[in-house]
Amino acid sequence: LRVKTRSKPAMPPPFNDCWKKPMQPSDKQKFLTVLAGVHDFYAKELSTYAGQVWWQACERFDVEQVTKALSAHLMDAVRGQWLPKPADIVRQLQGTHTDRSLMAWGKVHEAIQRVGAYASVDFGDDATHAAIMDMGGWTVLCRSTVDELPFLQRRFCEAHRVYAQRGAEQAPRVLIGEHESQNRLAGKPTAQPVVLGARPEQVRIGTAA
């Protein structure tokens, strides 16, 4: 049996993506005030350099999310014995590379079933797009058999972890589906891709107004 695809896929609602509203420059003072309070809790002083490192590590996240993560660390019976490091909070908010790769595969697997090979797609994640291209592209992945999926999951997650760590700026912004591929060859107009996740810069633009 092959994974079913739809010849005329409906436009599904966007998937929940891992990118929440990132902090803006106006949030920096609030963030540093919270962070200084955390250091006071451990009788430590927050240096200017340390504050800048913290900001660079956490500015991609929502200020309220960071505040909650810091509070959760303080109240943790084991980890709360020590002053948190930026990596501790980023790990809480973003998960490990393995966690994120599995979450990305979950989105891909759902899209294979809900969208299929005919529509072009944008997962909003360069690492996801690069991993799929390594596997032959979107249409090839959608045509895989059910028996192949466990192997494909492992292959995708391994590639995604690598691209997530080193970057995948050369990945295509859109994964081309069968309809768009055929329309391009015929010189016909192409439909907009199915958007399955917002990119960080798109979230920034959307929240800057």
Backbone bond lengths (Angstrom), bond angles and torsions (degrees), N, CA, C in turn:
res aa  C-N    CA-C-N  psi(-1)  N-CA   C-N-CA  omega(-1)  CA-C   N-CA-C  phi
1 L - - - 1.457 - - 1.511 110.12 -
2 R 1.318 114.59 140.99 1.447 119.62 177.19 1.515 110.14 -106.30
3 V 1.322 115.48 155.90 1.452 120.11 178.08 1.521 108.03 -63.76
4 K 1.327 117.61 128.12 1.451 121.46 -177.09 1.522 110.52 -70.16
5 T 1.319 115.06 142.46 1.456 121.11 174.76 1.506 108.98 -125.28
6 R 1.321 116.36 159.17 1.448 121.07 -178.10 1.517 109.49 -108.41
7 S 1.323 117.07 133.34 1.452 120.40 179.85 1.518 110.96 -70.83
8 K 1.334 118.06 -31.99 1.458 122.71 177.38 1.527 108.59 -128.91
9 P 1.325 116.94 78.00 1.460 120.08 -173.86 1.517 111.73 -66.72
10 A 1.318 115.19 140.39 1.459 120.00 173.59 1.508 108.67 -72.77
11 M 1.314 116.25 156.65 1.458 120.35 177.47 1.516 108.58 -83.87
12 P 1.342 118.55 104.34 1.465 120.55 -178.13 1.507 110.87 -74.39
13 P 1.328 117.13 158.76 1.459 118.95 174.98 1.510 109.54 -66.50
14 P 1.342 118.39 152.65 1.461 120.41 -179.58 1.522 111.21 -59.83
15 F 1.336 115.01 143.11 1.454 119.52 174.76 1.514 108.94 -70.01
16 N 1.319 116.46 154.73 1.459 119.86 171.40 1.517 107.77 -69.07
17 D 1.313 117.65 125.20 1.445 119.77 -179.92 1.513 109.64 -105.58
18 C 1.346 113.86 164.50 1.464 118.75 -173.41 1.524 111.77 -80.44
19 W 1.353 118.24 -4.93 1.457 120.77 -178.04 1.509 110.41 -93.05
20 K 1.298 117.82 106.77 1.450 122.30 173.36 1.528 108.48 -88.11
21 K 1.303 115.77 -175.58 1.458 120.03 -179.62 1.525 109.85 -64.24
22 P 1.336 118.93 116.84 1.463 119.91 -179.32 1.519 110.75 -73.50
23 M 1.321 115.74 159.00 1.459 119.86 178.35 1.522 109.83 -67.96
24 Q 1.308 115.12 145.03 1.453 122.97 175.80 1.537 108.55 -101.85
25 P 1.335 117.57 163.89 1.473 119.02 177.85 1.526 113.15 -53.24
26 S 1.326 116.01 -31.15 1.467 119.25 179.62 1.526 112.72 -69.14
27 D 1.339 116.85 -15.79 1.466 121.06 179.27 1.527 112.35 -87.54
28 K 1.322 117.11 -10.06 1.463 120.01 -170.58 1.522 112.28 -62.26
29 Q 1.336 117.54 -43.47 1.456 119.82 -177.89 1.531 110.87 -64.43
30 K 1.337 116.53 -41.78 1.465 119.99 177.52 1.525 110.62 -61.67
31 F 1.330 115.65 -43.14 1.461 120.67 179.13 1.522 111.21 -60.90
32 L 1.329 116.62 -47.36 1.463 120.12 -178.44 1.524 111.98 -66.96
33 T 1.336 116.53 -32.24 1.460 119.81 177.30 1.526 110.64 -65.55
34 V 1.331 115.93 -44.03 1.474 120.60 177.37 1.524 109.75 -62.44
35 L 1.333 115.87 -44.25 1.464 120.51 -178.28 1.527 111.16 -64.25
36 A 1.333 116.67 -39.68 1.468 119.71 177.19 1.519 110.78 -63.19
37 G 1.334 116.87 -37.35 1.459 120.20 176.90 1.514 112.14 -63.99
38 V 1.335 116.51 -37.79 1.462 120.42 176.50 1.525 110.06 -62.96
39 H 1.330 117.37 -43.80 1.462 120.59 178.91 1.524 110.90 -64.23
40 D 1.327 117.28 -38.19 1.465 120.73 176.44 1.523 110.95 -59.97
41 F 1.326 115.68 -37.14 1.462 121.54 179.16 1.524 111.04 -57.12
42 Y 1.358 115.76 -34.19 1.466 120.99 -179.14 1.536 111.16 -101.35
43 A 1.326 116.55 14.46 1.467 122.13 -179.76 1.523 111.60 56.92
44 K 1.333 115.49 40.31 1.459 121.88 177.86 1.523 109.09 -120.74
45 E 1.324 115.27 157.10 1.460 120.12 177.69 1.521 109.72 -105.21
46 L 1.312 116.90 136.81 1.465 122.02 178.76 1.527 108.96 -87.36
47 S 1.324 117.23 113.44 1.458 120.97 179.20 1.527 110.27 -78.36
48 T 1.310 116.02 162.58 1.467 121.01 178.51 1.527 110.78 -61.44
49 Y 1.337 116.29 -42.85 1.463 120.45 179.61 1.522 111.24 -63.00
50 A 1.339 116.75 -45.97 1.457 120.37 179.76 1.526 111.02 -61.80
51 G 1.334 116.11 -39.14 1.459 119.57 178.47 1.514 112.14 -62.60
52 Q 1.338 116.41 -37.78 1.465 120.06 179.11 1.526 110.78 -68.20
53 V 1.330 117.56 -39.95 1.465 120.91 177.79 1.534 110.29 -63.37
54 W 1.310 115.82 -43.53 1.464 120.61 177.48 1.528 110.83 -59.72
55 W 1.314 116.65 -43.71 1.466 120.79 -179.04 1.533 111.01 -62.79
56 Q 1.327 116.11 -45.05 1.460 119.72 179.84 1.524 111.65 -62.83
57 A 1.331 116.50 -34.51 1.462 120.18 -179.03 1.520 112.71 -75.55
58 C 1.332 116.47 -31.83 1.467 119.78 -169.79 1.521 115.45 -111.15
59 E 1.329 118.56 -6.05 1.464 119.27 -173.69 1.523 113.00 -65.01
60 R 1.355 117.72 -19.00 1.464 119.88 179.40 1.525 112.04 -73.44
61 F 1.342 117.58 -12.27 1.452 121.87 -176.30 1.525 111.23 -103.21
62 D 1.308 115.25 164.30 1.462 121.92 175.90 1.530 109.57 -71.57
63 V 1.322 117.03 139.68 1.464 120.53 -175.80 1.523 111.40 -61.65
64 E 1.317 118.16 -35.75 1.463 120.41 178.87 1.529 110.95 -68.96
65 Q 1.340 116.69 -36.60 1.467 119.75 176.91 1.526 110.21 -62.52
66 V 1.328 116.34 -43.78 1.466 120.28 -179.46 1.525 110.40 -63.69
67 T 1.315 116.36 -42.86 1.465 120.57 179.30 1.525 111.03 -60.13
68 K 1.326 116.41 -43.76 1.470 120.33 179.06 1.524 111.17 -65.50
69 A 1.337 116.72 -38.66 1.464 120.06 179.42 1.526 111.10 -65.82
70 L 1.324 116.88 -39.49 1.465 120.45 177.15 1.525 110.74 -64.60
71 S 1.326 116.82 -42.48 1.469 120.42 178.31 1.522 110.92 -63.52
72 A 1.346 116.18 -39.82 1.467 119.90 179.23 1.522 110.64 -63.56
73 H 1.329 117.05 -37.83 1.468 120.35 178.22 1.527 110.27 -64.38
74 L 1.325 117.05 -43.97 1.459 120.89 -179.01 1.527 111.77 -61.05
75 M 1.327 116.38 -34.54 1.469 120.60 -175.73 1.521 113.14 -91.15
76 D 1.332 117.10 -3.85 1.456 120.11 179.14 1.529 109.72 -71.74
77 A 1.326 115.95 129.88 1.471 120.41 -174.10 1.519 112.86 -63.63
78 V 1.319 117.96 -27.42 1.466 121.28 -178.28 1.522 110.83 -103.01
79 R 1.321 117.08 -60.42 1.465 120.71 -176.64 1.523 112.44 -66.32
80 G 1.316 115.95 -28.18 1.452 119.77 -177.25 1.510 114.78 -67.62
81 Q 1.330 117.92 -4.81 1.461 120.24 177.43 1.532 111.79 -74.10
82 W 1.345 116.59 -17.59 1.463 120.55 -175.36 1.528 110.45 -125.03
83 L 1.317 114.01 150.37 1.457 121.23 176.82 1.531 109.37 -59.16
84 P 1.317 118.22 130.39 1.474 118.98 -178.77 1.526 112.01 -70.03
85 K 1.309 115.39 149.17 1.458 122.78 172.31 1.535 108.15 -103.70
86 P 1.326 117.84 159.51 1.464 119.20 178.91 1.526 113.40 -52.20
87 A 1.337 116.65 -39.96 1.465 119.89 -178.89 1.523 111.73 -62.41
88 D 1.334 117.70 -31.81 1.463 120.72 179.16 1.530 110.84 -64.49
89 I 1.325 116.15 -41.56 1.462 120.06 -177.11 1.522 110.75 -76.84
90 V 1.335 116.51 -40.64 1.470 119.57 176.66 1.522 110.27 -60.05
91 R 1.340 116.29 -39.36 1.466 119.79 179.51 1.523 110.82 -62.72
92 Q 1.312 116.54 -39.81 1.471 119.90 177.12 1.520 111.78 -63.58
93 L 1.313 115.79 -44.01 1.455 120.64 -173.10 1.526 113.14 -79.83
94 Q 1.298 116.94 -33.34 1.455 120.30 -172.77 1.515 113.35 -112.71
95 G 1.321 116.96 -19.56 1.450 119.51 -178.04 1.519 110.89 82.25
96 T 1.315 116.48 170.22 1.456 121.06 176.94 1.517 109.49 -75.80
97 H 1.323 116.27 167.87 1.466 120.23 177.58 1.529 110.62 -58.60
98 T 1.332 116.54 -37.17 1.461 120.04 179.06 1.522 110.56 -65.43
99 D 1.330 116.63 -44.80 1.473 120.41 178.47 1.518 110.70 -57.55
100 R 1.341 116.25 -46.06 1.462 120.21 -176.43 1.515 111.30 -68.35
101 S 1.324 117.36 -36.00 1.459 120.19 178.71 1.519 111.12 -66.14
102 L 1.324 116.67 -40.02 1.464 120.00 177.78 1.524 111.24 -67.14
103 M 1.342 116.84 -38.27 1.456 120.04 176.96 1.528 110.62 -65.27
104 A 1.338 116.10 -39.81 1.465 120.09 178.59 1.518 110.66 -64.33
105 W 1.337 117.22 -41.09 1.462 119.76 177.86 1.529 110.74 -63.84
106 G 1.320 116.93 -37.20 1.463 119.74 177.57 1.519 111.40 -58.99
107 K 1.335 117.20 -41.01 1.463 120.79 177.21 1.525 110.86 -65.24
108 V 1.333 115.14 -42.78 1.464 119.47 -179.41 1.525 110.71 -63.64
109 H 1.315 116.60 -45.92 1.462 120.75 -178.88 1.527 110.98 -61.84
110 E 1.332 116.29 -41.53 1.463 119.96 178.96 1.531 110.48 -65.63
111 A 1.338 115.96 -38.70 1.466 119.37 -179.91 1.524 111.82 -68.00
112 I 1.330 117.00 -34.30 1.463 120.06 176.29 1.521 109.62 -58.09
113 Q 1.321 116.05 -41.93 1.455 120.45 -177.51 1.520 112.70 -78.62
114 R 1.336 117.81 -38.56 1.460 121.46 -172.74 1.528 113.14 -88.53
115 V 1.328 116.87 -32.31 1.461 121.06 -175.42 1.518 111.51 -105.93
116 G 1.326 116.23 -52.92 1.448 120.28 177.86 1.514 113.82 87.09
117 A 1.317 114.73 -177.29 1.462 122.14 -170.59 1.516 113.89 -77.97
118 Y 1.319 118.37 -18.96 1.466 119.80 -171.55 1.521 112.74 -76.01
119 A 1.312 118.18 -35.30 1.464 121.51 -177.98 1.521 111.27 -89.46
120 S 1.323 116.22 145.03 1.463 121.00 170.53 1.527 108.48 -76.85
121 V 1.344 116.74 149.76 1.464 120.21 -174.42 1.524 110.76 -134.50
122 D 1.317 115.18 154.28 1.466 122.53 174.02 1.517 107.74 -134.36
123 F 1.339 115.98 109.22 1.460 121.13 179.73 1.525 112.22 -81.57
124 G 1.330 117.34 -6.49 1.461 119.76 -179.72 1.515 113.64 70.67
125 D 1.336 117.26 21.25 1.463 120.68 -175.50 1.518 108.59 -145.22
126 D 1.332 117.15 114.46 1.464 121.25 -177.89 1.522 112.13 -60.74
127 A 1.330 117.39 -38.42 1.468 120.23 -178.96 1.522 110.82 -62.90
128 T 1.331 116.96 -39.59 1.465 120.69 177.42 1.517 110.37 -63.99
129 H 1.317 117.26 -45.83 1.463 120.86 -178.82 1.529 111.09 -63.92
130 A 1.332 117.22 -42.44 1.465 120.48 -179.63 1.522 111.17 -64.48
131 A 1.332 116.58 -41.43 1.462 120.25 179.47 1.525 111.00 -63.96
132 I 1.329 117.00 -40.92 1.469 120.52 179.72 1.525 110.76 -67.43
133 M 1.331 117.15 -39.25 1.462 119.31 177.47 1.524 111.25 -64.02
134 D 1.327 117.38 -35.92 1.469 120.74 176.07 1.524 111.37 -61.57
135 M 1.329 116.28 -25.89 1.462 121.20 -177.95 1.525 112.03 -93.92
136 G 1.332 116.84 9.09 1.453 120.11 176.46 1.508 115.43 109.59
137 G 1.324 117.40 -6.50 1.453 120.46 179.66 1.519 112.73 104.79
138 W 1.334 115.30 171.80 1.459 121.36 -174.01 1.523 113.04 -63.95
139 T 1.320 118.16 -47.25 1.467 119.73 -176.70 1.521 111.10 -66.36
140 V 1.333 116.96 -38.79 1.465 120.10 178.56 1.524 110.65 -63.11
141 L 1.342 115.88 -43.12 1.463 119.66 179.32 1.522 111.26 -62.69
142 C 1.331 116.53 -42.33 1.466 120.05 -179.43 1.519 112.74 -65.85
143 R 1.330 117.56 -26.31 1.464 121.35 -179.45 1.526 112.83 -85.07
144 S 1.316 117.10 0.02 1.462 120.17 -179.69 1.521 110.56 -65.92
145 T 1.302 116.27 154.05 1.455 120.98 178.83 1.524 110.73 -82.14
146 V 1.295 115.54 160.09 1.462 120.91 178.70 1.526 110.83 -59.13
147 D 1.330 117.27 -38.91 1.461 121.03 -178.84 1.528 112.00 -64.67
148 E 1.318 116.73 -24.03 1.456 120.32 -178.74 1.522 113.19 -82.57
149 L 1.322 118.13 -14.63 1.460 121.30 -171.41 1.534 114.29 -59.56
150 P 1.347 119.74 -42.68 1.479 117.59 178.63 1.526 112.60 -59.27
151 F 1.326 116.49 -42.37 1.468 120.24 177.55 1.524 110.54 -64.92
152 L 1.323 117.06 -42.68 1.454 121.19 -179.51 1.529 111.43 -64.47
153 Q 1.330 116.59 -36.24 1.465 120.13 177.02 1.517 111.07 -61.19
154 R 1.332 116.80 -46.82 1.466 119.93 179.67 1.533 110.59 -62.25
155 R 1.327 115.64 -44.00 1.456 119.91 -179.33 1.527 111.27 -64.15
156 F 1.325 116.63 -42.55 1.454 120.35 178.98 1.520 110.90 -63.08
157 C 1.326 117.45 -48.08 1.466 120.91 -176.37 1.522 111.59 -63.13
158 E 1.327 117.30 -39.14 1.466 120.13 178.09 1.522 110.61 -62.93
159 A 1.343 116.34 -45.59 1.462 119.89 179.84 1.523 111.20 -67.45
160 H 1.321 116.92 -40.85 1.460 120.92 -178.45 1.523 111.21 -62.45
161 R 1.336 117.10 -41.88 1.467 119.94 178.97 1.523 110.86 -60.24
162 V 1.335 116.76 -42.00 1.461 120.55 -179.79 1.522 110.35 -64.39
163 Y 1.326 116.59 -48.89 1.467 119.98 -177.87 1.527 111.82 -67.11
164 A 1.333 116.96 -34.13 1.462 119.79 179.37 1.519 111.08 -65.45
165 Q 1.320 117.22 -31.66 1.462 120.95 -178.26 1.523 112.66 -83.89
166 R 1.331 116.68 -40.75 1.472 118.73 -174.32 1.522 113.19 -99.92
167 G 1.324 117.78 -10.58 1.458 121.27 -179.70 1.511 111.91 96.88
168 A 1.323 115.61 153.09 1.472 121.10 -179.41 1.523 109.08 -144.21
169 E 1.339 115.48 51.74 1.460 120.30 -175.26 1.518 112.98 -63.83
170 Q 1.343 117.53 -23.40 1.455 120.68 -178.37 1.525 112.96 -84.50
171 A 1.315 117.42 -2.07 1.469 119.94 -179.99 1.524 110.13 -66.94
172 P 1.330 118.37 146.67 1.474 120.49 178.49 1.516 111.45 -65.01
173 R 1.306 116.63 145.85 1.467 120.57 179.50 1.520 111.50 -71.25
174 V 1.322 116.70 -25.63 1.465 121.94 -179.30 1.530 108.55 -132.90
175 L 1.326 116.63 139.00 1.452 122.36 173.94 1.527 107.81 -92.35
176 I 1.324 115.93 119.10 1.457 121.35 -171.30 1.525 111.54 -75.90
177 G 1.335 115.68 129.53 1.453 121.69 175.98 1.517 111.43 -91.65
178 E 1.312 116.28 176.01 1.458 121.57 -174.29 1.528 111.95 -65.49
179 H 1.323 117.65 -40.72 1.460 120.06 -179.67 1.522 111.36 -61.81
180 E 1.331 117.02 -46.48 1.464 119.96 -179.13 1.515 110.95 -65.16
181 S 1.320 116.68 -39.83 1.459 120.28 178.84 1.523 111.02 -60.32
182 Q 1.327 116.80 -44.99 1.459 120.95 179.59 1.526 111.42 -67.75
183 N 1.329 117.20 -41.07 1.462 120.79 -179.67 1.522 111.91 -65.56
184 R 1.329 116.70 -36.68 1.463 119.21 177.58 1.523 111.11 -62.90
185 L 1.336 115.97 -43.65 1.460 120.17 179.81 1.527 111.18 -63.52
186 A 1.337 115.92 -33.53 1.460 120.36 -178.44 1.523 112.72 -88.88
187 G 1.326 117.12 -1.02 1.456 120.60 -178.85 1.508 113.48 70.88
188 K 1.327 117.58 26.02 1.460 122.14 -178.61 1.529 110.23 -98.80
189 P 1.332 118.02 159.49 1.469 120.74 176.67 1.528 110.88 -62.08
190 T 1.315 115.88 152.39 1.462 120.96 179.34 1.522 109.84 -114.80
191 A 1.319 115.25 148.02 1.464 120.78 179.64 1.524 110.47 -79.45
192 Q 1.320 115.44 160.93 1.458 120.67 175.48 1.529 109.60 -67.51
193 P 1.342 117.82 146.86 1.470 119.05 178.47 1.518 111.49 -70.20
194 V 1.306 115.29 158.06 1.457 121.03 172.39 1.523 107.38 -77.27
195 V 1.327 116.91 118.32 1.465 121.64 -177.05 1.523 109.34 -87.65
196 L 1.315 116.02 121.26 1.463 121.95 -175.25 1.522 112.77 -114.45
197 G 1.311 117.68 6.58 1.456 120.83 178.86 1.511 110.35 178.00
198 A 1.338 116.85 142.24 1.459 121.39 -179.49 1.523 110.10 -88.14
199 R 1.313 115.41 141.93 1.458 120.83 175.49 1.528 109.58 -81.49
200 P 1.354 117.70 154.73 1.479 119.94 -177.55 1.515 113.18 -54.87
201 E 1.364 117.39 -43.36 1.451 119.08 -177.89 1.517 111.38 -68.46
202 Q 1.354 117.49 -27.83 1.450 120.45 177.09 1.530 110.65 -70.04
203 V 1.328 116.24 -37.02 1.462 120.05 176.98 1.515 109.75 -65.64
204 R 1.342 117.04 -41.04 1.459 120.99 179.58 1.534 110.19 -62.15
205 I 1.336 116.10 -45.39 1.447 119.59 -179.31 1.512 110.75 -63.04
206 G 1.348 115.30 -41.24 1.446 119.38 -177.72 1.507 114.13 -68.25
207 T 1.328 117.08 -21.34 1.460 119.85 -175.88 1.521 112.09 -107.37
208 A 1.319 116.11 -1.67 1.459 119.19 -175.52 1.524 112.19 -81.25
209 A 1.334 116.26 -22.67 1.460 119.09 -176.79 1.503 111.44 -70.62
